[in-house]
Amino acid sequence: MPPLERKSDRIVIAGASSLLGAELKSLLEESRFAGWDIRFVDEELAAGTLTEAAGEPVVIQPVEEDTFRGARFAFFAGSEEFAKRCAGPAHSAGATIIDFSHMAFSDPDAAPWFPAIEVLTGRQISKDLKTYAILSAPGTAIASIGLALRKHGLSRLVAVVNQSVSEGGRAGIEEMEGQASRLLTFQSIGHGVFGVQTAFNTVSRYGSGSKVDLQQEGKRIQSEVASVFAEGEVVSVQAVHVPVFYGSTFSLCADLQEETSADEVMAACSSAGVVVAVEDAAGPGNVTVAGEPNIYFAKPTEDVGRRGTWWFWGAADNLRMPAASAIKLAEKLS
């Protein structure tokens, strides 16, 4: 691939019809990439969907032979299976892949990324890699806090992640919205996406016919965290469904050295790049962080029955936060 094509001002969003794809489009138009040639592609079922870019109507296209030709960046915002199909053509075209689909976490040559990773690990991420894997909002929160707490003798980190239905895409949002409406009018509900009642309900497992595997989602987040931790460091993750449309909230429990002080824990939060709410403030919650690119935490509290055990409560916009992280990476690379 000639150097001029490799460095062209072109971006491809593969999975453009997804909620994350729409978030990426919006943030790219507000970034230094606003004047770039941005192409929108997706799977056959989504191709032909009308969207908008720079105030003009745009039709999402299917992936074709020359889709990635001349692209500087390829953002993979769709399913993992779709990303795998796009990876070969994107690499052949010389594009740098920035992956949200989780495909890249199985690639030994890919680098995990979130904004504070270099500071917290003490390692520089090469700018010459072909693929970068973006951690999800909860994955970023767990990894950031865990890495920051290493200096205080972190021996175990346990996380419970509260997943919103937006992780199931627009269909998941529409299903819970419809369920809530029908339940309030005493009608029978449908559950074609999750296989279970998601409105007004909290569960740790979706139904057998679900298109989303909640336990697998927990394993995916755990593998994200494992990608930045050393072998043998213990991090446990469980994902549960909560009846909200957007956002991620998470509760973390960390076992540290008994002599670790509150000031030291707060300093660790600061080094992790999270925003700690003032002590008397409400939240944070999935509503208060909507539209925010950062991760927010309440003031950490020590367990009342066990010295050295600390509790952390946090929240992040599950779409805006990883999308903003990816754009920071693209800016760094360009």
Short mmCIF file of the C-alpha atoms (twelve columns), coordinates in Angstrom:
data_MODEL
# 
_entry.id   MODEL 
# 
loop_
_atom_site.group_PDB 
_atom_site.id 
_atom_site.type_symbol 
_atom_site.label_atom_id 
_atom_site.label_alt_id 
_atom_site.label_comp_id 
_atom_site.label_asym_id 
_atom_site.label_seq_id 
_atom_site.Cartn_x 
_atom_site.Cartn_y 
_atom_site.Cartn_z 
_atom_site.pdbx_PDB_model_num 
ATOM 1   C CA . MET A 1   0.000   0.000   0.000  1 
ATOM 2   C CA . PRO A 2   1.544   3.333   -1.010 1 
ATOM 3   C CA . PRO A 3   2.355   5.669   1.907  1 
ATOM 4   C CA . LEU A 4   0.038   8.407   0.662  1 
ATOM 5   C CA . GLU A 5   -2.953  6.054   0.799  1 
ATOM 6   C CA . ARG A 6   -1.899  4.742   4.221  1 
ATOM 7   C CA . LYS A 7   -1.888  8.268   5.610  1 
ATOM 8   C CA . SER A 8   -5.078  9.430   3.933  1 
ATOM 9   C CA . ASP A 9   -7.729  11.323  5.860  1 
ATOM 10  C CA . ARG A 10  -10.304 8.546   5.726  1 
ATOM 11  C CA . ILE A 11  -12.077 6.689   8.516  1 
ATOM 12  C CA . VAL A 12  -14.373 3.669   8.247  1 
ATOM 13  C CA . ILE A 13  -16.932 2.885   10.958 1 
ATOM 14  C CA . ALA A 14  -17.785 -0.810  10.590 1 
ATOM 15  C CA . GLY A 15  -20.984 -1.398  12.552 1 
ATOM 16  C CA . ALA A 16  -22.242 2.123   11.929 1 
ATOM 17  C CA . SER A 17  -25.888 1.292   12.679 1 
ATOM 18  C CA . SER A 18  -25.103 0.223   16.258 1 
ATOM 19  C CA . LEU A 19  -25.588 2.521   19.235 1 
ATOM 20  C CA . LEU A 20  -21.817 2.713   19.622 1 
ATOM 21  C CA . GLY A 21  -21.414 3.460   15.923 1 
ATOM 22  C CA . ALA A 22  -23.802 6.393   16.252 1 
ATOM 23  C CA . GLU A 23  -21.901 7.654   19.311 1 
ATOM 24  C CA . LEU A 24  -18.612 7.435   17.429 1 
ATOM 25  C CA . LYS A 25  -20.038 9.364   14.487 1 
ATOM 26  C CA . SER A 26  -21.225 12.132  16.793 1 
ATOM 27  C CA . LEU A 27  -17.894 12.467  18.610 1 
ATOM 28  C CA . LEU A 28  -15.815 12.280  15.443 1 
ATOM 29  C CA . GLU A 29  -17.740 15.244  14.072 1 
ATOM 30  C CA . GLU A 30  -16.745 17.237  17.170 1 
ATOM 31  C CA . SER A 31  -13.089 16.178  17.079 1 
ATOM 32  C CA . ARG A 32  -10.036 17.037  14.972 1 
ATOM 33  C CA . PHE A 33  -11.317 14.404  12.510 1 
ATOM 34  C CA . ALA A 34  -14.405 16.464  11.653 1 
ATOM 35  C CA . GLY A 35  -13.174 17.247  8.143  1 
ATOM 36  C CA . TRP A 36  -12.105 13.705  7.320  1 
ATOM 37  C CA . ASP A 37  -13.820 11.382  4.855  1 
ATOM 38  C CA . ILE A 38  -15.885 9.110   7.104  1 
ATOM 39  C CA . ARG A 39  -17.461 5.990   5.608  1 
ATOM 40  C CA . PHE A 40  -20.319 4.103   7.251  1 
ATOM 41  C CA . VAL A 41  -20.664 0.352   6.682  1 
ATOM 42  C CA . ASP A 42  -22.449 -2.516  8.352  1 
ATOM 43  C CA . GLU A 43  -23.786 -6.025  7.906  1 
ATOM 44  C CA . GLU A 44  -26.190 -6.779  5.073  1 
ATOM 45  C CA . LEU A 45  -29.298 -6.491  7.266  1 
ATOM 46  C CA . ALA A 46  -28.336 -2.952  8.339  1 
ATOM 47  C CA . ALA A 47  -27.041 -1.795  4.960  1 
ATOM 48  C CA . GLY A 48  -29.327 0.776   3.378  1 
ATOM 49  C CA . THR A 49  -30.174 2.390   6.707  1 
ATOM 50  C CA . LEU A 50  -30.315 6.174   6.482  1 
ATOM 51  C CA . THR A 51  -28.162 8.154   8.893  1 
ATOM 52  C CA . GLU A 52  -26.763 11.690  8.992  1 
ATOM 53  C CA . ALA A 53  -23.219 13.026  8.854  1 
ATOM 54  C CA . ALA A 54  -22.118 16.665  8.928  1 
ATOM 55  C CA . GLY A 55  -25.739 17.698  8.499  1 
ATOM 56  C CA . GLU A 56  -26.220 15.631  5.348  1 
ATOM 57  C CA . PRO A 57  -28.148 12.361  4.838  1 
ATOM 58  C CA . VAL A 58  -25.924 9.309   4.407  1 
ATOM 59  C CA . VAL A 59  -26.824 5.706   3.590  1 
ATOM 60  C CA . ILE A 60  -24.983 2.967   5.463  1 
ATOM 61  C CA . GLN A 61  -23.285 0.708   2.915  1 
ATOM 62  C CA . PRO A 62  -22.447 -3.008  2.925  1 
ATOM 63  C CA . VAL A 63  -18.811 -4.059  3.113  1 
ATOM 64  C CA . GLU A 64  -17.324 -4.346  -0.362 1 
ATOM 65  C CA . GLU A 65  -13.918 -5.115  -1.825 1 
ATOM 66  C CA . ASP A 66  -12.704 -1.516  -1.645 1 
ATOM 67  C CA . THR A 67  -14.458 -0.484  1.594  1 
ATOM 68  C CA . PHE A 68  -11.219 -0.019  3.553  1 
ATOM 69  C CA . ARG A 69  -9.050  1.194   0.688  1 
ATOM 70  C CA . GLY A 70  -7.052  4.245   1.740  1 
ATOM 71  C CA . ALA A 71  -8.494  4.232   5.291  1 
ATOM 72  C CA . ARG A 72  -6.248  5.506   8.090  1 
ATOM 73  C CA . PHE A 73  -8.499  4.097   10.826 1 
ATOM 74  C CA . ALA A 74  -11.170 1.388   10.916 1 
ATOM 75  C CA . PHE A 75  -13.413 1.496   13.987 1 
ATOM 76  C CA . PHE A 76  -15.109 -1.870  14.616 1 
ATOM 77  C CA . ALA A 77  -18.312 -0.996  16.474 1 
ATOM 78  C CA . GLY A 78  -20.489 -3.965  15.493 1 
ATOM 79  C CA . SER A 79  -20.606 -7.625  16.491 1 
ATOM 80  C CA . GLU A 80  -17.517 -9.727  17.085 1 
ATOM 81  C CA . GLU A 81  -18.398 -11.960 14.124 1 
ATOM 82  C CA . PHE A 82  -18.704 -8.949  11.814 1 
ATOM 83  C CA . ALA A 83  -15.376 -7.601  13.069 1 
ATOM 84  C CA . LYS A 84  -13.669 -10.885 12.268 1 
ATOM 85  C CA . ARG A 85  -14.959 -10.695 8.698  1 
ATOM 86  C CA . CYS A 86  -13.725 -7.126  8.332  1 
ATOM 87  C CA . ALA A 87  -10.304 -7.618  9.938  1 
ATOM 88  C CA . GLY A 88  -8.594  -9.200  6.936  1 
ATOM 89  C CA . PRO A 89  -9.692  -6.582  4.373  1 
ATOM 90  C CA . ALA A 90  -8.891  -3.746  6.800  1 
ATOM 91  C CA . HIS A 91  -5.395  -5.081  7.459  1 
ATOM 92  C CA . SER A 92  -4.788  -5.656  3.751  1 
ATOM 93  C CA . ALA A 93  -5.747  -2.043  3.059  1 
ATOM 94  C CA . GLY A 94  -3.255  -0.799  5.665  1 
ATOM 95  C CA . ALA A 95  -5.885  0.578   8.056  1 
ATOM 96  C CA . THR A 96  -5.244  0.713   11.802 1 
ATOM 97  C CA . ILE A 97  -8.041  -1.182  13.542 1 
ATOM 98  C CA . ILE A 98  -9.562  0.281   16.698 1 
ATOM 99  C CA . ASP A 99  -11.820 -2.477  17.990 1 
ATOM 100 C CA . PHE A 100 -14.779 -2.370  20.375 1 
ATOM 101 C CA . SER A 101 -16.203 -5.766  19.424 1 
ATOM 102 C CA . HIS A 102 -13.844 -7.778  21.667 1 
ATOM 103 C CA . MET A 103 -12.365 -9.552  18.655 1 
ATOM 104 C CA . ALA A 104 -8.946  -8.000  19.288 1 
ATOM 105 C CA . PHE A 105 -8.590  -9.397  22.812 1 
ATOM 106 C CA . SER A 106 -7.828  -12.795 21.269 1 
ATOM 107 C CA . ASP A 107 -5.134  -11.252 19.046 1 
ATOM 108 C CA . PRO A 108 -1.700  -11.550 20.701 1 
ATOM 109 C CA . ASP A 109 -0.381  -8.719  18.532 1 
ATOM 110 C CA . ALA A 110 -3.125  -6.268  19.562 1 
ATOM 111 C CA . ALA A 111 -2.705  -3.780  22.406 1 
ATOM 112 C CA . PRO A 112 -5.438  -3.047  24.984 1 
ATOM 113 C CA . TRP A 113 -6.179  0.642   25.392 1 
ATOM 114 C CA . PHE A 114 -7.754  3.147   27.743 1 
ATOM 115 C CA . PRO A 115 -6.476  6.697   28.392 1 
ATOM 116 C CA . ALA A 116 -4.580  6.036   31.655 1 
ATOM 117 C CA . ILE A 117 -3.038  2.690   30.679 1 
ATOM 118 C CA . GLU A 118 0.471   4.005   29.992 1 
ATOM 119 C CA . VAL A 119 0.641   5.949   33.261 1 
ATOM 120 C CA . LEU A 120 -0.694  3.043   35.330 1 
ATOM 121 C CA . THR A 121 1.393   0.287   33.737 1 
ATOM 122 C CA . GLY A 122 4.542   2.324   33.134 1 
ATOM 123 C CA . ARG A 123 4.711   0.973   29.585 1 
ATOM 124 C CA . GLN A 124 4.468   2.939   26.354 1 
ATOM 125 C CA . ILE A 125 1.995   1.647   23.774 1 
ATOM 126 C CA . SER A 126 3.549   1.435   20.314 1 
ATOM 127 C CA . LYS A 127 2.049   3.723   17.680 1 
ATOM 128 C CA . ASP A 128 2.870   1.236   14.938 1 
ATOM 129 C CA . LEU A 129 0.562   -1.662  15.813 1 
ATOM 130 C CA . LYS A 130 -2.121  -2.851  13.415 1 
ATOM 131 C CA . THR A 131 -4.838  -3.404  16.032 1 
ATOM 132 C CA . TYR A 132 -5.890  -1.809  19.321 1 
ATOM 133 C CA . ALA A 133 -8.560  -3.183  21.671 1 
ATOM 134 C CA . ILE A 134 -10.727 -0.622  23.483 1 
ATOM 135 C CA . LEU A 135 -11.807 -1.602  26.985 1 
ATOM 136 C CA . SER A 136 -15.491 -1.183  27.833 1 
ATOM 137 C CA . ALA A 137 -16.593 1.356   30.442 1 
ATOM 138 C CA . PRO A 138 -16.718 -1.196  33.307 1 
ATOM 139 C CA . GLY A 139 -13.544 -2.884  32.058 1 
ATOM 140 C CA . THR A 140 -11.747 0.463   32.084 1 
ATOM 141 C CA . ALA A 141 -12.990 1.262   35.592 1 
ATOM 142 C CA . ILE A 142 -11.969 -2.098  37.049 1 
ATOM 143 C CA . ALA A 143 -8.576  -2.134  35.319 1 
ATOM 144 C CA . SER A 144 -7.800  1.485   36.260 1 
ATOM 145 C CA . ILE A 145 -8.601  1.082   39.946 1 
ATOM 146 C CA . GLY A 146 -6.923  -2.311  40.151 1 
ATOM 147 C CA . LEU A 147 -3.681  -1.086  38.600 1 
ATOM 148 C CA . ALA A 148 -3.663  2.024   40.796 1 
ATOM 149 C CA . LEU A 149 -4.120  -0.073  43.956 1 
ATOM 150 C CA . ARG A 150 -1.211  -2.414  43.223 1 
ATOM 151 C CA . LYS A 151 1.166   -0.259  45.272 1 
ATOM 152 C CA . HIS A 152 -1.046  -0.837  48.319 1 
ATOM 153 C CA . GLY A 153 -0.754  -4.612  48.258 1 
ATOM 154 C CA . LEU A 154 -3.859  -5.444  46.223 1 
ATOM 155 C CA . SER A 155 -4.437  -9.173  46.761 1 
ATOM 156 C CA . ARG A 156 -7.934  -9.532  45.348 1 
ATOM 157 C CA . LEU A 157 -10.427 -7.396  43.418 1 
ATOM 158 C CA . VAL A 158 -14.069 -8.416  43.025 1 
ATOM 159 C CA . ALA A 159 -16.465 -6.503  40.771 1 
ATOM 160 C CA . VAL A 160 -20.211 -6.655  40.182 1 
ATOM 161 C CA . VAL A 161 -21.170 -4.861  36.962 1 
ATOM 162 C CA . ASN A 162 -24.748 -3.686  36.472 1 
ATOM 163 C CA . GLN A 163 -25.567 -3.949  32.764 1 
ATOM 164 C CA . SER A 164 -28.209 -1.808  31.057 1 
ATOM 165 C CA . VAL A 165 -30.344 -3.066  28.176 1 
ATOM 166 C CA . SER A 166 -28.511 -0.830  25.713 1 
ATOM 167 C CA . GLU A 167 -25.853 -3.550  25.703 1 
ATOM 168 C CA . GLY A 168 -28.442 -5.446  23.650 1 
ATOM 169 C CA . GLY A 169 -28.655 -2.614  21.114 1 
ATOM 170 C CA . ARG A 170 -31.736 -0.741  19.963 1 
ATOM 171 C CA . ALA A 171 -33.764 -3.945  20.015 1 
ATOM 172 C CA . GLY A 172 -32.977 -4.387  23.711 1 
ATOM 173 C CA . ILE A 173 -34.051 -0.839  24.521 1 
ATOM 174 C CA . GLU A 174 -37.279 -1.218  22.554 1 
ATOM 175 C CA . GLU A 175 -38.060 -4.552  24.225 1 
ATOM 176 C CA . MET A 176 -37.758 -3.205  27.781 1 
ATOM 177 C CA . GLU A 177 -39.683 -0.065  26.839 1 
ATOM 178 C CA . GLY A 178 -42.481 -2.208  25.419 1 
ATOM 179 C CA . GLN A 179 -42.471 -4.525  28.435 1 
ATOM 180 C CA . ALA A 180 -42.779 -1.612  30.861 1 
ATOM 181 C CA . SER A 181 -45.721 -0.183  28.932 1 
ATOM 182 C CA . ARG A 182 -47.544 -3.518  28.697 1 
ATOM 183 C CA . LEU A 183 -46.937 -4.448  32.322 1 
ATOM 184 C CA . LEU A 184 -48.436 -1.148  33.493 1 
ATOM 185 C CA . THR A 185 -51.564 -1.868  31.422 1 
ATOM 186 C CA . PHE A 186 -51.722 -5.555  32.491 1 
ATOM 187 C CA . GLN A 187 -50.927 -6.950  29.065 1 
ATOM 188 C CA . SER A 188 -48.746 -9.947  28.278 1 
ATOM 189 C CA . ILE A 189 -45.132 -9.095  27.510 1 
ATOM 190 C CA . GLY A 190 -42.713 -10.178 24.813 1 
ATOM 191 C CA . HIS A 191 -39.090 -11.105 25.399 1 
ATOM 192 C CA . GLY A 192 -37.545 -11.988 22.054 1 
ATOM 193 C CA . VAL A 193 -34.231 -10.259 22.785 1 
ATOM 194 C CA . PHE A 194 -33.435 -11.268 26.363 1 
ATOM 195 C CA . GLY A 195 -35.757 -14.244 26.881 1 
ATOM 196 C CA . VAL A 196 -36.913 -12.893 30.242 1 
ATOM 197 C CA . GLN A 197 -38.717 -9.912  31.749 1 
ATOM 198 C CA . THR A 198 -36.165 -7.098  31.896 1 
ATOM 199 C CA . ALA A 199 -38.517 -4.263  32.908 1 
ATOM 200 C CA . PHE A 200 -38.768 -3.781  36.699 1 
ATOM 201 C CA . ASN A 201 -36.546 -6.829  37.174 1 
ATOM 202 C CA . THR A 202 -32.942 -7.616  38.160 1 
ATOM 203 C CA . VAL A 203 -31.434 -10.950 37.125 1 
ATOM 204 C CA . SER A 204 -28.036 -12.623 36.860 1 
ATOM 205 C CA . ARG A 205 -28.963 -14.724 33.825 1 
ATOM 206 C CA . TYR A 206 -31.148 -14.091 30.780 1 
ATOM 207 C CA . GLY A 207 -33.600 -16.645 29.389 1 
ATOM 208 C CA . SER A 208 -32.625 -19.620 27.256 1 
ATOM 209 C CA . GLY A 209 -33.753 -17.865 24.059 1 
ATOM 210 C CA . SER A 210 -31.800 -14.667 24.781 1 
ATOM 211 C CA . LYS A 211 -29.666 -13.075 22.081 1 
ATOM 212 C CA . VAL A 212 -27.364 -11.772 24.840 1 
ATOM 213 C CA . ASP A 213 -25.441 -14.057 27.216 1 
ATOM 214 C CA . LEU A 214 -25.156 -12.167 30.492 1 
ATOM 215 C CA . GLN A 215 -22.650 -14.566 32.019 1 
ATOM 216 C CA . GLN A 216 -20.533 -14.363 28.878 1 
ATOM 217 C CA . GLU A 217 -20.637 -10.568 29.162 1 
ATOM 218 C CA . GLY A 218 -19.080 -10.886 32.614 1 
ATOM 219 C CA . LYS A 219 -16.354 -13.139 31.203 1 
ATOM 220 C CA . ARG A 220 -15.677 -10.637 28.424 1 
ATOM 221 C CA . ILE A 221 -15.164 -7.821  30.935 1 
ATOM 222 C CA . GLN A 222 -12.927 -10.077 33.016 1 
ATOM 223 C CA . SER A 223 -10.798 -10.887 29.957 1 
ATOM 224 C CA . GLU A 224 -10.451 -7.154  29.256 1 
ATOM 225 C CA . VAL A 225 -9.081  -6.615  32.750 1 
ATOM 226 C CA . ALA A 226 -6.842  -9.681  32.497 1 
ATOM 227 C CA . SER A 227 -5.253  -8.213  29.362 1 
ATOM 228 C CA . VAL A 228 -3.608  -5.466  31.436 1 
ATOM 229 C CA . PHE A 229 -2.899  -7.431  34.643 1 
ATOM 230 C CA . ALA A 230 -0.020  -9.793  35.258 1 
ATOM 231 C CA . GLU A 231 -0.633  -13.529 35.328 1 
ATOM 232 C CA . GLY A 232 -1.680  -14.631 38.806 1 
ATOM 233 C CA . GLU A 233 -3.281  -11.330 39.838 1 
ATOM 234 C CA . VAL A 234 -6.801  -12.145 41.019 1 
ATOM 235 C CA . VAL A 235 -9.750  -10.219 39.600 1 
ATOM 236 C CA . SER A 236 -13.300 -11.633 39.654 1 
ATOM 237 C CA . VAL A 237 -16.215 -10.144 37.697 1 
ATOM 238 C CA . GLN A 238 -19.945 -10.828 37.642 1 
ATOM 239 C CA . ALA A 239 -22.400 -9.068  35.340 1 
ATOM 240 C CA . VAL A 240 -26.042 -8.628  36.346 1 
ATOM 241 C CA . HIS A 241 -28.972 -7.056  34.522 1 
ATOM 242 C CA . VAL A 242 -30.583 -3.961  35.986 1 
ATOM 243 C CA . PRO A 243 -33.751 -2.414  34.489 1 
ATOM 244 C CA . VAL A 244 -32.249 0.767   33.063 1 
ATOM 245 C CA . PHE A 245 -31.848 1.846   29.436 1 
ATOM 246 C CA . TYR A 246 -28.331 3.321   29.377 1 
ATOM 247 C CA . GLY A 247 -25.149 3.462   31.411 1 
ATOM 248 C CA . SER A 248 -23.032 1.098   33.481 1 
ATOM 249 C CA . THR A 249 -22.694 1.074   37.250 1 
ATOM 250 C CA . PHE A 250 -20.312 -1.136  39.200 1 
ATOM 251 C CA . SER A 251 -19.444 -2.090  42.749 1 
ATOM 252 C CA . LEU A 252 -15.841 -3.081  43.475 1 
ATOM 253 C CA . CYS A 253 -14.358 -4.676  46.583 1 
ATOM 254 C CA . ALA A 254 -10.572 -4.594  47.008 1 
ATOM 255 C CA . ASP A 255 -8.411  -6.321  49.630 1 
ATOM 256 C CA . LEU A 256 -5.385  -4.133  50.421 1 
ATOM 257 C CA . GLN A 257 -2.706  -3.925  53.096 1 
ATOM 258 C CA . GLU A 258 -4.382  -3.282  56.450 1 
ATOM 259 C CA . GLU A 259 -2.427  -0.071  57.042 1 
ATOM 260 C CA . THR A 260 -3.664  1.558   53.805 1 
ATOM 261 C CA . SER A 261 -5.187  4.932   54.673 1 
ATOM 262 C CA . ALA A 262 -8.188  6.709   53.193 1 
ATOM 263 C CA . ASP A 263 -5.891  9.388   51.769 1 
ATOM 264 C CA . GLU A 264 -3.832  6.736   49.993 1 
ATOM 265 C CA . VAL A 265 -6.946  5.172   48.495 1 
ATOM 266 C CA . MET A 266 -8.140  8.580   47.305 1 
ATOM 267 C CA . ALA A 267 -4.729  9.253   45.773 1 
ATOM 268 C CA . ALA A 268 -4.965  5.931   43.941 1 
ATOM 269 C CA . CYS A 269 -8.343  6.958   42.512 1 
ATOM 270 C CA . SER A 270 -6.818  10.218  41.311 1 
ATOM 271 C CA . SER A 271 -3.934  8.411   39.607 1 
ATOM 272 C CA . ALA A 272 -6.447  6.071   37.932 1 
ATOM 273 C CA . GLY A 273 -7.990  9.047   36.160 1 
ATOM 274 C CA . VAL A 274 -11.460 8.633   37.656 1 
ATOM 275 C CA . VAL A 275 -13.522 11.529  38.992 1 
ATOM 276 C CA . VAL A 276 -14.430 11.125  42.674 1 
ATOM 277 C CA . ALA A 277 -17.666 12.845  43.703 1 
ATOM 278 C CA . VAL A 278 -17.690 15.102  46.742 1 
ATOM 279 C CA . GLU A 279 -18.672 13.245  49.891 1 
ATOM 280 C CA . ASP A 280 -22.181 14.668  50.318 1 
ATOM 281 C CA . ALA A 281 -23.140 14.476  46.631 1 
ATOM 282 C CA . ALA A 282 -25.777 12.025  45.405 1 
ATOM 283 C CA . GLY A 283 -24.686 9.287   43.044 1 
ATOM 284 C CA . PRO A 284 -22.942 8.825   40.784 1 
ATOM 285 C CA . GLY A 285 -25.478 6.801   38.829 1 
ATOM 286 C CA . ASN A 286 -26.293 5.859   35.276 1 
ATOM 287 C CA . VAL A 287 -28.437 8.984   34.860 1 
ATOM 288 C CA . THR A 288 -25.927 11.483  36.259 1 
ATOM 289 C CA . VAL A 289 -23.097 10.252  34.007 1 
ATOM 290 C CA . ALA A 290 -25.127 10.277  30.762 1 
ATOM 291 C CA . GLY A 291 -23.158 12.042  28.032 1 
ATOM 292 C CA . GLU A 292 -19.963 12.176  30.089 1 
ATOM 293 C CA . PRO A 293 -16.643 10.769  28.765 1 
ATOM 294 C CA . ASN A 294 -15.181 10.076  32.224 1 
ATOM 295 C CA . ILE A 295 -15.638 7.426   34.911 1 
ATOM 296 C CA . TYR A 296 -17.137 8.650   38.176 1 
ATOM 297 C CA . PHE A 297 -16.753 7.151   41.646 1 
ATOM 298 C CA . ALA A 298 -18.275 7.863   45.014 1 
ATOM 299 C CA . LYS A 299 -15.811 8.357   47.860 1 
ATOM 300 C CA . PRO A 300 -14.368 4.898   48.700 1 
ATOM 301 C CA . THR A 301 -15.313 3.420   52.077 1 
ATOM 302 C CA . GLU A 302 -13.501 0.878   54.230 1 
ATOM 303 C CA . ASP A 303 -15.417 -2.258  55.153 1 
ATOM 304 C CA . VAL A 304 -16.827 -2.008  58.685 1 
ATOM 305 C CA . GLY A 305 -15.857 -5.573  59.579 1 
ATOM 306 C CA . ARG A 306 -12.529 -6.122  57.835 1 
ATOM 307 C CA . ARG A 307 -9.505  -3.848  57.887 1 
ATOM 308 C CA . GLY A 308 -7.831  -3.322  54.540 1 
ATOM 309 C CA . THR A 309 -10.982 -4.139  52.571 1 
ATOM 310 C CA . TRP A 310 -12.349 -1.180  50.594 1 
ATOM 311 C CA . TRP A 311 -15.590 -0.645  48.675 1 
ATOM 312 C CA . PHE A 312 -15.882 1.419   45.507 1 
ATOM 313 C CA . TRP A 313 -19.062 2.483   43.732 1 
ATOM 314 C CA . GLY A 314 -18.830 3.908   40.223 1 
ATOM 315 C CA . ALA A 315 -20.708 4.743   37.046 1 
ATOM 316 C CA . ALA A 316 -19.956 5.566   33.425 1 
ATOM 317 C CA . ASP A 317 -21.777 6.162   30.152 1 
ATOM 318 C CA . ASN A 318 -21.379 2.770   28.460 1 
ATOM 319 C CA . LEU A 319 -21.378 4.348   24.981 1 
ATOM 320 C CA . ARG A 320 -19.782 7.795   25.374 1 
ATOM 321 C CA . MET A 321 -16.887 6.687   27.582 1 
ATOM 322 C CA . PRO A 322 -15.373 3.988   25.286 1 
ATOM 323 C CA . ALA A 323 -16.096 6.067   22.165 1 
ATOM 324 C CA . ALA A 324 -14.236 9.040   23.652 1 
ATOM 325 C CA . SER A 325 -11.396 6.727   24.682 1 
ATOM 326 C CA . ALA A 326 -11.050 5.450   21.108 1 
ATOM 327 C CA . ILE A 327 -10.932 8.942   19.663 1 
ATOM 328 C CA . LYS A 328 -8.192  9.895   22.138 1 
ATOM 329 C CA . LEU A 329 -6.248  6.903   20.872 1 
ATOM 330 C CA . ALA A 330 -6.769  7.914   17.226 1 
ATOM 331 C CA . GLU A 331 -5.580  11.437  18.048 1 
ATOM 332 C CA . LYS A 332 -2.491  10.000  19.722 1 
ATOM 333 C CA . LEU A 333 -1.735  7.790   16.726 1 
ATOM 334 C CA . SER A 334 -2.258  10.550  14.171 1 
# 
